[in-house]
Amino acid sequence: MKKEAEGYDSVATRRVSRKGEPPIRSFFARVFYRLMKNIFRPENVERVKGETKWSFWKLFLYSLDGIAAFSTVPLMLASVVGLFFCFFAFMMILFIIVRKLIFGDPVSGWASLVCIILMTSGVQYFCVGILGQYLAKAYMEVKGRPIYIAREKL
């Protein structure tokens, strides 16, 4: 293990074996580390001794904090979900119009109501995602972290 003076850009720990842990906790831990592998690269160091005092709930909140602190991917996801909702609502509107023109089938009010709700929700998700991305960019600037990567392979 390196001394603190040499430093790391990001350090985290992870168990090598999850024997004796409840299956649901192991599942969420695997999902979290797979997600984090795609967001930033932690260096995993095996625990020397002792047992964790972290509960499942504390670990869950810690994972959300880590994702929010090091990634803007959830904000982009909100924009993508919003676009998907808008596209799906638009396709449903086209289906309703074609159904009315071809079959002369009167469409009850629930279909148009669902389309309106989906379209409105989609626009809201999309706008929240864009606002979040603007805020995230401002937040990254305020943090003052360097814009370069200082990692070397030995």
Residue pairs with C-beta under 8 A, 6 or more apart in sequence:
1 45
2 8
8 43
9 149
9 150
9 151
10 40
10 41
10 42
10 43
10 70
11 42
11 43
11 45
12 36
12 42
12 43
12 44
13 44
13 45
13 46
13 47
14 33
14 42
14 44
15 29
15 47
16 46
18 25
18 26
18 29
21 29
25 56
25 59
28 56
28 60
29 59
32 63
35 67
36 42
36 63
36 66
36 67
39 67
39 70
39 71
39 73
40 70
40 71
54 62
67 73
67 74
68 74
72 132
72 133
72 136
75 129
75 132
75 133
75 136
76 129
76 133
77 129
78 125
78 126
78 128
78 129
78 132
79 125
79 126
79 129
79 130
79 133
80 129
81 122
81 125
81 129
82 121
82 122
82 123
82 124
82 125
82 126
82 127
82 128
82 129
83 122
83 126
84 122
85 118
85 119
85 121
85 122
85 125
86 118
86 119
86 122
86 123
86 126
87 122
88 118
88 122
89 115
89 116
89 118
89 119
89 122
90 119
92 111
92 114
92 115
92 118
93 115
93 119
96 107
96 111
96 112
96 115
99 105
99 107
100 106
100 107
